[in-house]
Amino acid sequence: MKKSSKIYVAGHRGLVGSAIVQNLKSKGYHNIVHKTHSELDLTNGDEVAQFFSDEKPEYVILAAAKVGGIVANNTYRADFIYENLMIQNNVIHQSYLNGVKKLLFLGSTCIYPKTCPQPMKEDYLLTGILEYTNEPYAIAKIAGIKMCESYNLQYGTNFISVMPTNLYGPNDNFDLEKSHVLPALIRKMYLGKLWSSGLKNDLLADLNLTDIQEAETHLNNFGITKTAVEIWGSGNPMREFLWSEDMADACVFLMENRDFTDTFPKNSKEIRNTHINIGTGEDISIKDLAYLVKDIVGYEGELMFNTEKPDGTLKKLTDVSKLKSLGWKHKVDLKTGIQKLYQWYLLNHG
């Protein structure tokens, strides 16, 4: 890519998209195109076709998606599969029709089987049953991988798929119902800290409420009391976490330095599993993560693990040897990342 190349970042307001835009700008790219959802509905084929016809981007980074945690994935199953398939289909197809030089499609490591061998290699895709709670989302992302592969093989396009592990960082979603585990833990413990410390004004400001009894009811609904914070599940599942700015750096590195032909062995008779895992190759139990967050936030109450709630997959660790062989490795360790995210939350929400 040239510094003047027109680059379209879909999903520029999200956790990954915003980090990618910042990374591109920091490296001197100055012709970046992005649209809000109100300006461009990516599930609308006519709107997407018109956008590509008007803008003619040379490079596309597809970070737009409907995302959420276990509750959201399991509750809004139809929304997750429909919206993600439509977004992918429209953007990938229009990238082909309009001669985009390279596209980067972002998926998720939930594409792998529920009982996948650990660590998860790219070759383990489609070797077993998916985790039920996020099956619709995972199927959509698998379809995106196969769409990129298929367009490359049939049309000679240069579309790359990357599968990040659990991400966290600036512009994360801290909604108590829909957020992923790490930002949820940070916010829950911060609210628990305010509640147990009697800092009612700060508590009401964070919740955007004016009545303390209403606030107490709201907190109780999410397992937050004056003395304890509830954590879903046993705490035993192991999870891997990657700082979103590291993820963005990996994406830009691949856009600058690698092509589809670098993602599979040159003597392959069948070209498949060309996607690239992006992660740290290191994991931590949810219980240990919760106590690490507790220490960083300074919450002094109890942590109550609700074993009646689902754990999800017990272990999800990526094998990142393919990514390392392509020349990239993460920089931010988990403790440093959590400290940075907590400070970001305090500056932007607290």
Residue, then its C-alpha position, 0 to 999 in steps of 0.5 A: m500500500k502507498k501512503s496515498s492509497k484509498i483505504y476503506v475501513a468498515g466498522h471504524r467506530g468499533l473496537v478493532g476498526s478504530a484501532i486500525v484507523q489510528n494505526l494507519k494514521s500513525k504510519g502516514y496513511h492519509n486517504i482513509v474512507h469510513k462511514t457510520h451505520s446511519e450513512l451506510d447500511l452494510t446489510n443493504g446491497d444497493e447502498v454498498a454497491q453505490f458506495f463502492s461505485d462512488e468511492k472506488p477504494e483500493y484496499v478494504i479492511l472489513a472490521a464491521a460486524k454484529v458482535g456480543g458476549i454469550v448472552a447476546n449471541n444466544t439471545y439474538r441468534a437470527d440477528f447475528i447470522y443474518e446481519n453478519l452474512m449480509i455485511q460480508n456478502n455485500v462488502i466482499h462481493q463489491s470489492y471483487l466487482n470494483g477491483v479492490k487490490k487487497l481485502l482483509f476480513l476479520g472473523s473470530t476464533c469461535i469458528y473452531p469446534k467446541t472440543c477443538p484440540q489445544p492450541m487451536k491450529e488453522d487446520y482444525l477448522l470444520t473438524g467438529i461441532l461448534e459451541y452452541t451459544n455462538e453457533p450462528y455467529a461462528i457459521a457466518k464467520i466461517a462463510g466469510i473465510k470460505m467466501c474470501e478463499s473462493y473468490n481468490l481461487q475463482y477470480g484471482t482476488n487477494f482477500i485475506s482472512v484473520m481470526p483474532t482471539n478475545l480482544y479488549g482495548p480503547n472503545d470497548n463495549f462496557d454494556l453490562e448485558k452485551s459486553h465481553v468478559l474483560p470489559a464486563l469484569i472491569r465495569k462490574m468491579y468498578l461499580g461494586k467499588l463505588w457502591s461499597s464505598g458509598l460514592k453514590n454520586d459517582l455511581l449514579a453518574d456512571l449508570n446515568l440514573t438519578d435515583i439510588q434505589e433504581a440504581e440498586t435494583h439495576l445493579n442487583n439485576f447484574g449481580i452487583t451488591k454492596t458486598a459482592v460481585e457475581i461472575w458468570g460460571s465456575g471461573n474454570p474456563m481458560r481464555e486468551f486476550l489480545w490488546s486491540e492496538d496489537m490486533a490493529d498492528a497485525c492487520v496493517f502489517l499483513m496488509e502491507n507485507r503479505d498476500f493470500t499466496d503467503t497463507f498456504p503451502k505452495n505445493s497444496k493440492e487443495i487450498r483451504n484453511t488459509h485464514i490466520n490466527i491472531g493472538t498471544g498464544e497465552d491464556i488465563s482462567i476466568k477466575d484468575l482474570a477476575y482476581l487480576v481485574k479486582d486487584i487493578v480496579g482496587y475492588e475490596g468486596e467478594l467475588m461470587f462465581n455462579t455455577e448455574k450460569p454457562d461456562g462456554t468452551l472450557k479452553k480456547l487458545t490459538d496456535v499463533s505459529k503461522l502468524k509468527s512465521l509471517g513475521w508478527k508477534h504481540k507486544v502488550d502483556l495482559k496485566t499492562g493491557i488491563q491497566k491501560l483499559y481501566q484508565w481508558y474507562l475512567l477517562n471516558h466513562g467513569 
